[in-house]
C-alpha cells in the first residue's frame, strides 16, 4: 500500500485536478500573474545583474529548447528558468502572498514556462501547472507561518521562504506539465527539497544575491522534475519526516493542516497581492499615506517631521538601521526604506503611484529626497501590529511647522483582495514597465496573449518579441 504522506497528498491533488477543474477566477488570475511577472522580467533586462546572470547561463551549454527574456537564442530549460526567475524577482515588483510573505509567481511562472517549452505543452497545460505550483508554494509557506508571533518561521531563521517554497512550487508545476504521475511528483518534491535554499541577510545590509534567489529556485524546480523523470527518487516523507523539510527549515513541526485543509476547493492564485509599486511590500502603505497627505495640499516644506508607524516585525526591513534607511546609497536600497517611501509619496510618482524611474540611484541620493528622509522616524505601531501580517498597514503622522498634526492611516494593502488591481490596472503597470523596450503594438499584443493564455497552442510565442531586449 502506498504510504499516505503530505507529499503524496499534494501529488494526488495535482494529478486529479485537470484544467477543466480550475475555477474561472483561477484561470483569469494565472493570466494576470504571467502578464505581471513577465512585464517585470522585461523591465529588469536593463540591470547589470541581469546581464551577469544571462552571461553565466549562456556559458553552460546543453539542449536549447526554452526561451528567456532578453536572450536571442534558446537555452536549456533549467537555464531559461534561471534567467527568467532572476529577472522576475530583481526589481522587488513581484506579487506577494499574505500572511506568509512569499513572492510565489517569480519562481513558479519561470519554471512552468521552461517545462512547457521542453515538453511541447499547450496554454491550458501551462495554466494548470502554474495554478498547482502556486498552490503548493503558498501552502508550504503557510505551513511555516506562526500565528502566535504573526511571523514566518523561515524569516525568523534568516531564510528566504520565497526561494525555498518557490523551488517546491515550481517543481510541482514542472512535474505536472511534464505529465508526471503521482509517484513522479512525490519524487520531484523529494528531490527539490534538497535543492531549495536562500538566506535574507542582503535585505539588511546589501548585496545583489537576493536577485538570484527565484532564478535558482526555478532552476532547481526544473532540474528536480527532470531528475525524477530519469529515475532519481526522493523520500516520501520529505515534508513531515524526522529529517524532512519542516525540521530542516523550521526546526519544528510544520502546520500540516495548512497543506491539507481545503486542498482542491480553495485556491491561492486569486488572493495573491499584486504590487502597484516597485519596492518592498512593507513600504507600500507608507507611500499611500504620504500620497494622501500630498492630496490634502501638504507639501514637504509644511512638515517639521514625520513619524511612520508600522508593524514591529517590519522595522528590521524598512526602518533599521535608521541611519541607513534615511540615506540609501542606491535605488535598490531605497526599495527597502520606509523613509524613502514617504519621500516618493510626498513628491508624487508615476504610473499607479510609483514606477521604476522613481527608484533610480540618482533619485535615491538626491538632496530633495534626503531632506525628506532625514525627517522620518520609523516606529512600531500597536494598531498596525493588530492587523499584520494579513495586511502591511502604516500610520503616518505629520507634525507640521504651524504646530498642528495630521494623521493618515492606510490599513489595507493596495493590490490585495480588499483593494484589488484589475487586469487593466496590471496592464497599465506592464505598459509602464516595458516603456521604451517594447513598441505599443507589441505590448498590446503581449497583454492580449496573457489574457487568453489558456487558448494558446504554443505559449512560447510570448517570448518572440522579447528575445533581444538588453542585448
N, C-alpha and C positions, 0 to 999 in steps of 0.2 A: 504493500500500500504506500502511495506517495505521502511523504511527511507533510503535514499542514504547518507551514511557516508563514511569516509575514511576506517574504519574497514570493512564495507560492501564491498567496492571496493577491498580490499586485500583478503577478504574471497571469493568473486566471482572469482577473478583471480586464487586463489588456487584450487577451485573445478573444474574450467573449463579447467585447464591445466593437461592433463594426461601425463604419461611417454612418450608416442609417440609424444607429442607436444614439448618435450625438444630438443633443438638443440644438435647436436653431441658434440660440444665443451663443452657444459654444462655438459653432461653426463660424458665425459672424465675428466673434471675438478673436478667433485664430487669425482670420484675415487682417484684422486690425493690428494684432501683435506683429505679424510679419511686416506690414507697412511701417510700423513704428520702428521695429528692430533694424530692418534693412536701411531705412532712412538715416538712422543714427550711424550705421556702418558706413554709408556713403559719405556722410559728413566727416567721419573720422579718417578718411583717406588722406586728409591734409596733415595729419600728425606725424612727427618724426618716428614715434614708436610704431605707428602702423607700417611705415617703410621698413623698419627694423624687423618686425615680425614677418612681413612678407618676404624680405630677403632671406631670412632663415628658412622659411617654408620652401622657397624656390631651390635651396641648396640640397634638399633632402632626396629628391628623386622618387620614383615609384610609378604606379599605374595611374595616369592622369585622366580622370573621368568626371571630376566635380569642379564647380565654379566658385570663385571667391571675388568679392567686391574689390575692384582696383587691380586685379591680376588678369592680364590679357589671355594667358594660356590656362588650360585646365590644370588642376593639381590632383594628387591622390586625395581620396575622400577625407582622411584624417587631417590632412594639411589644409584643405579647403575649410573644414570645420574650424580648425585652429584660427586661421586668418579671420574668418567671419566672426568668430566669437570674440577675438581680441578687439576688432573694430566695434562690435556691438556694445561692448562694455567700457570702451575707452573714454567716453565723454560723460559718464555718470548721468546719462539721459534715459536709461533703460527702465522698463516697468518694474514694479515692486509689489510684493505680496505682504500684507499686514495681517496679523502681528508678527509673522516670522521674520520680517525684514530680509526677504530674499528678492533677488532680481532674476526671475526664472527664465524669461524668454531669451536672454543673451547667450545662454548655453544650449537650451533645448532647440531653438529655431535653427542655429547653425548646424547642429548635429543632425537634425531631421532633414535639412536640405541636402547635406552631403550624402546621407543614406539614400534619399530619394533618387538622386542622380546616379549613385552607384548601382542601384537595383532597378532603374527604369520605372520608378513608381509614378502614379498619377497624382493630380492635385488632391483628390479625395483621400488617397493613401497618406499623403503628406499632412493634410489637416487632421486626420485621425491620429497619426503618430505624434504630432505636436500637442494635441489635446491630452493624450495619455501621458506624454512626457512631462507636461506642465503639472498634471495631477500628481504624478509620482514625486516630482521635485518639491511641490508645495507640501504634500503630506509628510514627507521626511523632514522638511523644515519645521513643520508644526510639531512633530514628534520631539523636537529639541527645543521647543518653546516652554518656558517655565511660567505658568500663570501666577504663581505667588510673587516672584520677583519682577514679573512683566518684562522679561527679557529673554533673548535667545541664549541658551546654554553654550551653543557654538561660539557666539560672540564673546561671552564671558571667558571662554578658554582661549581667546585670541584667534579663533578660527573663522574663516570666511565661509559662512553657510551657503552663500550663493554659488561658489565654485564646488563645494563638497556635494551639496544636494543637486546642483546643476549637472554634475557628472552622472549622477544616478538617473535623473530625469531624462537627460539626453540619451543615456544608454537604453532606457526603456523605449524611447521614441525610435532610435536607430534599429533596435531589435524588432519592434513591431513592423516598421516599414520594410525590413528585410524579409518579413514573413516567418519569423521565428515562432516555434511552438512555445507552450508554457514552460517546458523544461529549458528551452533555449533562453528564454527571458530570465528565468531564475539564475542560470549560469551567467548571463550577461550582467545582471545586478551584482552577483557574487564577484565577478572579475572587476567591475567598475569600482567597487568599494575599495579595492586595493590600489586604485589609481587616483581616487578623489583626494584633493588637497587644497590648501590655501590658508595663509595667515594674514592678519589685517593690520600689522604694525605700520604699514605705509599710510594708512588713514591718519595716523597720529603725527608722524614725523617725516613723511615724504618718501619718494621713490616711485618709479613707474611700474613696478612689477604687478601691482594690482590690475593693471590693464590687461595683463596676460591671463588672468585667472579664468575667465569664461572661455577663452580660446583653448586653454589647456583642458578645461572640463569637457568641452565639445570634442576635442581630440581624443581624450580618454574614453568618451562615450562611444564614438565610432570604432575605436580600437577594441573596446570590450565586446561590442556586438560582433565584430569580425573574428576575434579570437574564439568566442563561443561558437560561432558558425563553423569554425575549423576544429572544434572538439575540446578546447580548453574548458574546464568545469570550475564552478565556484561553489562555496559552501551553501547549502540550502538554508542554514540558519545565519546567513550573513548579517542580518539586521539585529536580531534579538539574542544571538548566541553569546556565550561567556566571553569570547574574544571578538565579538562582532562589531558592527558599525556603531551601535549605541554606546557600547562600553569604550570603544576606541576614541570616539569623538566627544561623547557627552560625559564619559566617566561615570555613568549611571544608566539605569534602565530608561529607555525612551518611552514616550507616551504612545503605546501601541494603538490605543483607541483612535488616535488622530489619523492613523493609516487605514483603519478598517471601517470606522463609522461613516455611513453614508456613501461608501465607495460605489461608484456607478450611478448614484442618484443625485448627488451634489457635485458640481464641477468647479474647479478653481478658476479657470480661464476668465469668465466674465467678471470676476471680482478683483482682478489684478488692477493695481493703480497705475495709470499712465502718467508719466512725468510731464507736466507742462513746461518745466524749466530745467536747463541743463546743469543741475547741481545736485549735491547730496540731498536726499529727500527730507532729511531733518531740517533743512533750511527753508523749505518752500513756504510754510506758514509765516515765517518771518518776512519773507519777500511780500507776501499778500498783505500782511499787516502794515508794512511800510507803504505799500502802494495805496492802501486805504487812507493813511494819513495824507499822502500826496493828493488824493482825490478830494480831501477836505480843504485843500488850498494851503496846507502846511508845507513849508519849504525847509531844506536843511538849515538855512540861516535862522529859522524860527526856533530851533531846538538847541537847548543847552546840553542835554544829554538824553540818551535812550537807555531804557532797561528792557532787555529782551528776556522774557520768562519762557522757559522751555521745560520739557520733562527732564528730570535729573539725569536719566540714563543717556540723554543726548548730549550732555555737556562735554563729555570726553571727545566727541567727534566734532562739534561745531563751536565749542566755547573754551576749550582748554588745549594748550596754554593760551590764555587770553592775549598775551603779547604777540604770539604767532598768528592768532586768528584776526587780530587787528591789523596785521602787516603782512598779508600773504605776498610771497615773492613771485608767484606765478598764477596764471589763471586757474591751473589745476588745484593749487592750494586754496584759491578763493572759492572753489566749489564746495569746500568743506568748512566754510566760515560763516557763522551766524552774523557777525558784524558786516560782512560783505553783502549778504543777502539784504540787510537793511539798506545799505547804500544803493543797491540795484533798485529796490522798491521805491526809495525816495527820489531817485533820479529818473526812473522810468526806463523799462527795457523794451525790446522789440517783440514781434510775434505775439504769442499768447500772454506775454508779460516779461519774458526774458528769453533771449536767444544766445547762441554760441558766441556771437560777437560781443556780448556783454561780459564774457569771461576770458578775455584776452589777457596776456601778460601785461600789456600796456595799461589796460584799464584797472587791473588788479593793483598796480603800483602807482596809479595816478594820484596826484596831490588832492584832488577833489574828493575821491573816494576814501583815501587815507584819513582825510579830515573827518568825514562822517564816521568811519570805523573807530577812530580814536575816542569817540563819544559814546560808544555802545558797550554796555556791560551785559554779560550773559549770565543769568541766574536760574536756579531751579524754581519751578512754579508748581504749587500744590494742585491747582486746578488742571494743569496740563498733565501732571502725574496721574490723576484720576482717569484721564482719557487714554493716555498712552498704554500700550502700543497699537491699539486699534485705529488710532489716528496719530498724526505727528503735529500736535497743536502748538500755538505760540500766543503769548500775550505781550504786546509791545506797548510800553509806557513812554510817552514823550514828555519830558519836562521842558516846557517852553521858556524862552527868555523873558516873557512877560509875567512869569511866576505861576502860570496855570499848567495843568496837567491834562493830557489827552491819552486815552487808552483805546487800543484796538485789539479785539480778541478774534483770533482765527482758530476755531476749534475743530474744524473738519478739513481734511486734506483734499485739495483740488485734484481731480483726476481719478478719485475713488468712487465707489458706488453711491455715496451721498452727494458728490459733486462731479458727476462723470463728464468725461470728454466724449463728444460724439465722433463718429467716423470722420465727419467734416473737420472737426477740431484737430484730430490726429493728422488728417490730410494737410491742414494748414501748418502743423508742426513739421511734417515731412517736407512740404514745399520750402519752408524756411531752411531746413537742414541741407537740402540739395541745391539751394540757390547758387548759381554760378558753376555748378558741377553737372547738372542735367538741364537740358532745354525744357521749356514749359510743356511742349507736346510730349516729350519723353517722360517727364514727371507725371503728367496726367495719365498717360498710358500705363505707367508703373502702378499708380494708385488704383486704376480700374482693374488691373490684373489681380492685385491683392484683394480687392473687394469680391472678385469672382474666383478666388484661389482654388476652390474645390472643383471648378469646371475646367481647369487647365489640364490638357493631356500631358504636357511636359512642364512641370513647374520650374525647370531650369531656365526657361525663357526669360524669367525675371532678371537674370544676370546679363542678358545680351547687351543692355545699354550701359552697364556699369563696369565692364571689364577693364577699361583703360583709364579709369579715374586714378589720380595720384601718380600716374606714370609720366 
